[in-house]
Amino acid sequence: MANFRKTLSETDVEVRFSVPSKWFEENLFSRFESKNKLDLPVKDLSGEVQSFGFSVRTKGNHFKPVISRGWRKFVRAKGLKPGNKIIFVMENDPETGTGYKVEVIKEIRLFGTDIEGRV
């Protein structure tokens, strides 16, 4: 499961982005090397590299992975709102040094019809 898609909640937009635990465990857990933080560069559709700070809690049985550092800047730049969708796609790009691409999907009303647009 290298890719995941999530509909943004109010907390995802206003505070931090909660990452699905199963995806985290399968794709990023091994990179943490007994730390609770990880910087992960990702590329957006425009080709701009975003640096997201992933963190996990260190106590308890569940990791509860989130993106906090860099996330709010991305939210403001893209004009994200609850209900928009985010897709993380595994995509190794040696030129930018990124291993993931992040896509934003917004519903757009066009001639009375709702369609999804990627930004």
C-alpha positions in Angstrom: 0.0 0.0 0.0 2.4 2.7 -1.2 -0.4 5.3 -1.9 -3.2 6.6 0.3 -6.1 9.0 -0.2 -7.8 10.9 2.6 -10.7 13.4 2.9 -9.5 16.3 5.0 -11.2 16.9 8.3 -11.4 20.2 10.1 -8.5 19.2 12.4 -6.5 18.2 9.3 -6.9 21.6 7.9 -6.6 23.8 11.0 -4.1 21.9 13.2 -2.2 18.9 11.8 -2.7 16.1 9.3 -3.4 12.7 10.8 -1.8 10.0 8.7 -3.4 6.5 8.5 -1.5 4.3 10.9 -1.5 1.3 8.6 0.0 3.3 5.8 2.6 4.8 8.2 3.6 1.3 9.5 4.0 -0.1 6.0 5.8 2.8 4.4 7.6 5.1 6.9 8.0 3.3 10.2 11.4 1.8 9.3 12.8 5.3 8.5 12.2 6.6 12.0 15.1 4.5 13.5 13.9 4.8 17.2 13.2 8.5 16.9 9.8 10.1 17.0 10.3 12.7 14.2 11.1 12.5 10.5 11.5 15.1 7.8 10.0 13.9 4.5 10.3 15.9 1.3 7.4 15.5 -1.1 6.7 17.0 -4.5 3.4 18.6 -5.3 1.7 18.7 -8.8 3.5 21.9 -9.7 6.9 20.3 -9.1 7.5 22.3 -5.9 9.1 20.4 -3.1 7.4 20.6 0.3 9.2 19.4 3.5 6.7 17.8 5.9 7.6 17.0 9.5 6.1 13.6 10.5 6.0 12.7 14.1 4.6 9.9 16.2 3.9 9.7 19.9 6.4 7.8 21.9 4.1 6.4 24.6 1.3 3.9 24.4 0.6 1.1 21.9 -0.5 3.2 19.0 1.8 5.4 16.9 -0.8 8.1 16.0 1.4 9.5 13.1 0.8 13.1 12.1 2.3 15.8 9.8 2.7 19.0 11.7 5.8 21.0 10.5 5.2 22.4 7.0 1.6 21.3 6.8 -0.2 24.5 7.7 2.0 26.4 5.1 0.9 23.9 2.5 -2.7 24.2 3.5 -2.6 28.0 3.2 -0.8 27.9 -0.1 -3.3 25.5 -1.6 -6.4 27.0 0.0 -7.4 23.7 1.5 -10.7 23.2 3.3 -12.4 20.3 5.1 -13.8 17.9 2.5 -10.9 18.4 0.0 -8.9 15.2 -0.6 -5.2 14.5 -0.4 -3.4 11.7 -2.1 0.1 10.6 -1.3 1.7 8.7 -4.2 5.0 6.8 -4.0 7.1 8.3 -6.7 10.9 8.3 -6.5 12.4 11.4 -8.2 16.2 11.4 -8.1 16.3 15.0 -9.4 14.4 16.4 -6.4 15.3 13.7 -3.9 11.7 13.0 -3.1 10.0 9.7 -2.6 6.4 10.8 -2.6 4.2 13.1 -4.5 1.2 14.9 -2.8 -1.9 15.7 -4.8 -4.8 17.8 -3.8 -8.3 17.2 -5.1 -11.0 19.8 -4.8 -14.6 19.5 -5.9 -15.4 22.2 -8.5 -18.8 23.2 -9.7 -18.7 23.6 -13.5 -21.8 24.5 -15.5 -24.0 23.1 -12.7 -22.0 19.8 -12.4 -19.7 18.9 -9.5 -16.3 17.6 -10.8 -13.0 16.8 -9.1 -10.0 19.0 -10.0 -6.4 18.3 -9.0 -4.4 21.3 -7.9 
